[in-house]
Amino acid sequence: MNGGDIDERPAPPGSDGRSIKASIARLVESGKEMAEAELAWARLKARLVAELLRSLLIFAVLALIFLTIGVVILIVSAIMALIPYVGPVMANLIVAGVAILVSIVCALVARRAFRTLLEEHLP
């Protein structure tokens, strides 16, 4: 070591307390800037999630609409296919009965799944 290395070190802060106050003020200002940056990031992230959820909801509603249209067309087609064999009244009754049975089975499966979910997650 030579004598020049000692002169290159920074001088310790003064003992008058102003440097501590300045350090705390810089720390507080830095904390405010960091909090503002985090808030801006959270807002951006929330905006992106909202846009994704919006498009998800739009496409889910469209899928449900087209599914409903498809089921209606299937039911009408089934009635039209049965009319020559059993007549219009019986064709309607058969298709309605099958539709009701399918809905009952789906409701029972959903109820069982719901009960299983409640039993697993509630004490």
C-alpha positions in Angstrom: 0.0 0.0 0.0 1.2 3.4 -0.7 0.1 6.7 0.8 -2.1 7.6 -2.2 -4.7 4.9 -1.4 -5.7 6.6 1.9 -6.5 9.9 0.2 -8.7 8.2 -2.4 -11.2 6.9 0.2 -14.4 8.9 0.7 -14.5 11.0 3.8 -16.9 9.8 6.5 -20.1 11.8 6.9 -20.1 14.7 9.2 -21.3 14.3 12.8 -23.7 17.3 12.7 -26.7 15.1 11.8 -27.5 16.8 8.5 -26.0 14.0 6.5 -28.2 11.4 8.3 -31.3 13.5 7.6 -30.3 13.8 4.0 -29.7 10.1 3.8 -33.1 9.4 5.3 -34.8 12.0 2.9 -33.1 10.3 -0.1 -34.2 6.9 1.3 -37.8 8.1 1.7 -37.8 9.7 -1.8 -36.4 6.5 -3.2 -39.2 4.5 -1.4 -41.8 6.8 -2.9 -40.4 6.4 -6.4 -40.4 2.6 -5.9 -44.0 2.6 -4.6 -45.1 4.7 -7.6 -43.4 2.3 -10.0 -45.0 -0.7 -8.3 -48.4 1.0 -8.4 -47.9 1.8 -12.1 -46.9 -1.9 -12.7 -50.0 -3.1 -10.8 -52.2 -0.9 -12.8 -50.7 -2.1 -16.1 -51.0 -5.7 -15.0 -54.7 -5.2 -13.9 -55.5 -3.5 -17.3 -53.9 -6.5 -19.2 -55.8 -9.0 -17.1 -59.1 -7.1 -17.6 -58.6 -7.1 -21.4 -57.9 -10.8 -21.3 -61.0 -11.5 -19.2 -63.1 -9.3 -21.5 -62.1 -11.2 -24.6 -62.5 -14.5 -22.7 -66.1 -13.5 -21.7 -67.0 -12.4 -25.2 -65.8 -15.7 -26.7 -67.4 -17.8 -23.9 -70.8 -16.1 -24.5 -70.4 -16.7 -28.3 -69.6 -20.3 -27.7 -72.7 -20.7 -25.4 -74.9 -19.0 -28.0 -73.7 -21.3 -30.8 -74.0 -24.4 -28.6 -77.6 -23.4 -27.8 -78.3 -23.0 -31.5 -76.8 -26.3 -32.3 -78.8 -28.1 -29.6 -82.0 -26.5 -30.9 -81.2 -27.6 -34.4 -80.4 -31.1 -33.2 -83.8 -31.3 -31.4 -85.7 -30.0 -34.4 -83.9 -32.4 -36.7 -84.7 -35.3 -34.3 -88.4 -34.4 -34.3 -88.4 -34.1 -38.1 -86.7 -37.5 -38.5 -89.2 -39.2 -36.2 -92.4 -37.7 -37.7 -92.6 -40.2 -40.6 -92.4 -43.1 -38.2 -94.5 -42.1 -35.2 -96.4 -38.9 -36.2 -95.8 -35.3 -35.1 -97.2 -35.5 -31.6 -95.4 -38.6 -30.6 -92.1 -37.3 -32.2 -92.4 -34.2 -30.1 -93.1 -36.2 -26.9 -90.2 -38.6 -27.6 -87.7 -35.8 -28.2 -89.0 -33.8 -25.3 -88.8 -36.8 -23.0 -85.2 -37.6 -24.0 -84.2 -33.9 -23.6 -85.7 -33.9 -20.1 -84.0 -37.2 -19.2 -80.7 -35.8 -20.4 -81.1 -32.6 -18.4 -82.0 -34.6 -15.2 -78.9 -36.8 -15.6 -76.7 -33.7 -16.1 -78.3 -32.0 -13.0 -77.6 -35.1 -10.9 -74.0 -35.3 -12.0 -73.6 -31.5 -11.3 -75.2 -32.0 -7.8 -72.8 -34.9 -7.0 -69.8 -32.8 -8.2 -71.0 -29.9 -6.1 -71.5 -32.0 -3.0 -68.0 -33.6 -3.5 -66.5 -30.1 -3.7 -68.2 -29.0 -0.6 -67.2 -32.1 1.4 -63.6 -31.8 0.4 -63.2 -28.1 1.2 -65.5 -27.5 4.1 -64.8 -28.9 7.6 
